[in-house]
Amino acid sequence: MRVRAPVLVLSVLLCHFAAVAQLPIAAPSIFIKAGKPLDVTKGSYIDNAGIWIEGDRIKEIGRAPDIQSHVPKNAQVIDLGRATVLPGLIDCHTHLMARVPDTPDGYTLNLATKSQAFRALEGAFDARITLNAGFTAVRDVESEGSGYADVALRDAINQGLAEGPRMLVATRGIAAVGQYEPFGVSPDLTDFPTGAQMVSGVEEARRAVREQIGHGADLIKVYADWQYPTLTVEEIRVIVEEAHRQGLKVAAHATTPEGIRNAVTAGVDSIEHGHRADRQDLELMKAKGTFLVPTVGVIDALVEKSKNEQLSPEQIKARDAFLQGVQRVIQQAMSLGVKIASGFDASSPDRQGKNANELLALTKRGMPPLDAIRAATMNAAELLGWQNRVGTLEPGKYADLIAVEGDPLVDITVLQHVKFVMKGGAVVKNTFSP
Ligand SMILES: [Zn+2]
């Protein structure tokens, strides 16, 4: 070890030098005439506001005349007129590497016909349209069989090689052997890629976490069930223990009452979907501070898509019962005070970039528009562990902000038509000015 130490020191110094050498020249000061920004914490608008941005951070926000009196004289001025300004939106459940057709064999074909290199390029496209839709940060909850392509995409975005939101990535995901996509592949095809890293037993679970962290994971994703409970509480507990030890959070796919209970008992940080959660699950989540990411927008998209299909009376009955159940879960979670964060779960070409549909879907289930916006800003930032960086318009935070025409507290659908996007002080999109 003593022999290796100088080599390590040298490589750290070289890395540091490389990082410094790549830094862009400090961005100029920017003064945004911000119309009316939404203070998501208070739930009210600031009138005649201005935002002063230095480099990639917000320096000051308040009344425009006060701020304009002391911004640097050479500051670039961006006038957003009467637009409504909000913090950049955050999607807590993306799969940017997934452009999977909605067909019964779509997932398998996607794995069989695309290289991981191609999947990464698809991810780059999805990252760009997601950012342009106003989502300046995402938590990407597993790469769906594209290996570590999400790490590559995150790093490319951070280095300015690709355009996209800030990303937290889960890499491969962890599921019980045989209990996740693809299903129905011939057992003779032993090297056929899988949608997640398949494990059996606590030591394999532990190894998978260590491996994924070693290859660049920012969080760990586990499948606690797949229609039925799969991983045991002991397996999930080891996963949580390994991840938490290194400061990473754990997101658990869980839809069944028992799967949810297993995951929450094991100490995961969020339940993804939770569609069949019972009251006991939700009370446990409230007690332990576990987030719920309900992913209801994707349900609405699939119901809409199935409108042209011929369904039997039994199928219609089952679908309606499921939809009522999901609505009950969200309302019960709200009334119990379970923390809710927004995630759209897009995984097909026609849903990528439509992340704001989730906010609409949440309000359709009775969530007030302000709470839906909080689910995609301050609550989401807390789930990411980035509450000191993003999620609200405050001094010191990244200058990640969006602007829309109209009032999202009255009509949430205006967030489906974001007209201005800024990430880290750089204008990504501005369709206000000619
Ligand atoms: Zn998902």
Residues whose N, C-alpha, C, O or C-beta is under 5 A from the ligand:
A	BS01	ZN	D345
